[in-house]
């Protein structure tokens, strides 16, 4: 199965590389666009893992919704005429120490645990299973999430609304 | 799919999470901090999908679906707050938003 390995490394490289650009880029618009490639890379890895429904949801929700929202945020909070989009990077040493400790902890836990892996893979299309579970076992959480989205919509509109003077 | 050990996916997820944490710690622009939070949520989702797939159980993917919904709600409200702050202080630099400090 050499083919899967190549696809995996390709998507992993896209994901990690563009994630680095998000963090290190001094221009916010570049950061937002490389976040696009990160989301696409993660969607590709979902396809590789057999989660086709989630890959489509990832592209629709993250790329189609959250990223567009972030770009709107960039446009609304930086005056386009002013060139001052750059941000400085500060507090490097404490950040490096904290990140090093956290990274070591996560990686050592992941490598030294015996993961309980089932030998048989999941069925080729997971959409039917997910739909069935959503309207039987998890219907309450599903409805609550609909309510949460409605509350978030109303709250965001009322926070961002300009008060009439 | 199962030719790659699960640890590879987990290490990829750990890398993404660490990059997100780095961004939150060193960047001072609220929007970039926001993008890095999305990176961390994606990393957690990635490890959940990997576990679900290697365990042969699609219920883990439903959890990822819920996480995505909450992430969407978080993105809307967070951006609304950032825009409200920008309207009052004319900046999104998190170092300059210090009205609670004396």
Interface residues (C-beta under 8 A of the other chain):
Chain A: X1 X4 X5 X8 X12 X15 X16 X19 X20 X22 X23 X28 X31 X32 X35 X38 X39 X42 X45 X46 X48 X49 X50 X51 X53 X54 X57 X58 X61 X62 X65 X66 X69 X70 X72 X73 X74 X76 X77 X78 X87 X88 X89 X90 X91 X92 X94 X95 X98 X99 X102 X103 X106 X107 X110 X111 X115 X116 X117 X118 X120 X121 X122 X123 X126 X129 X130 X133 X134 X138 X141 X145 X148 X149 X151 X152 X153 X155 X156 X157 X159 X160 X162
Chain B: X1 X2 X3 X4 X6 X7 X8 X9 X10 X11 X12 X14 X15 X16 X17 X18 X19 X20 X21 X22 X23 X25 X26 X27 X28 X29 X30 X31 X32 X34 X35 X36 X38 X39 X42 X45 X46 X49 X50 X51 X52 X53 X54 X55 X56 X57 X58 X59 X61 X62 X64 X65 X66 X68 X69 X70 X71 X72 X73 X74 X75 X76 X77 X79 X80 X81 X82 X83 X84 X86 X87 X92 X93 X95
